């Protein structure tokens, strides 16, 4: 299954600034990872031959610390089955000082991720119990209230698929916090990224308030893909509604002829 724009957007920001993972972990009550982690090739190979590809591989060559990151919006048992293999491959190559961080907006997925890769039979226990970052409304509030403005995009990510008043309020606050970033290019890129992962109706409500001139923001491929997806879904919905109206008119004419 191809990764969605919402899935890729979070990874995009972590690839651009891996130190934000440490900030996120510390802010939400977990042990921070090194801020000196750098992005590495996600393809991990072992000899027999098997290839596993975590969403993101981060490593600090100086301290030999490493982190694997998985963004999970829904359960994926096939993917989770390879988590122990990925951890083993990294430990064999770089030493055991590493962890797996799973980021999800879902309570159900958080529960699934905490235990799906831990196994035991008889007296033998094996597998991996990851650090699970469940990003919900309380975490979004914490990021926007106590976190640096660069975490605003993560707070907006929490509202993916939501379009009510709460989602509008969080995305508005996220845009405001991102507006505090001094660097203009980063600020505009962050604001466009926030819009890229927000529900279309939320974007329209924010557009109507003229809070931000969306047309002045720099090009972002993730937003362009999102806009294309929105137009496709909107076109499919309109076509389905048109066909339904046509069928209803046809049935009405048939009933009239029978009378």
Secondary structure by P-SEA (a helix, b strand, c coil): ccccaaaaaaaaaaaaccaaaaaaaaaaccccccccccccccccccccbbbbbccbbbbcccccbbbbbbbbccccaaaaaaaaaaaaaaaacccccbbbbbbbccaaaaaaaaccccccccccccccccccccccaaaaaaaaccccccaaaaaaaaacccccaaaaaaaaaaaaaaaacccaaaaaaaaaaaaaaccaaaaaaaaaacccccccccccaaaaaaaaaaaaaaaaaaaaaaaaaaaaaaaaaaaaaac
